[in-house]
Amino acid sequence: MSDKNPSKKHGKPGDAREDRLKAALKANLARRKAQAKAKARATAGGKAGQDEG
């Protein structure tokens, strides 16, 4: 049978897991920052539009 995960043999067993967790955390943080910026822009844009009319 072929080995599905040959990278598991290299380094500590927890290294791959830590790398995945770091990548997921970084992606999640970037997504949350983008959502916060979009929400802030929408809120600012909505208030400016209401004040004019």
C-alpha positions, 0 to 999 in steps of 0.5 A, spaced: 500 500 500 502 507 498 503 511 504 497 517 504 501 522 508 509 521 507 510 528 511 508 525 518 514 521 518 518 527 518 520 531 525 515 531 531 508 528 530 505 535 533 509 539 528 504 538 522 498 539 527 501 546 529 503 548 522 495 547 520 493 550 526 497 556 525 495 557 518 488 556 520 488 561 526 492 566 521 486 565 515 481 566 521 484 573 523 485 575 516 477 574 515 475 577 521 479 583 520 476 584 513 469 583 516 470 588 521 473 593 516 467 592 511 462 593 517 465 599 519 465 602 512 458 600 511 456 603 518 459 609 516 456 609 509 449 608 512 450 614 517 452 619 512 447 617 507 441 618 512 444 625 515 443 628 508 436 626 506 
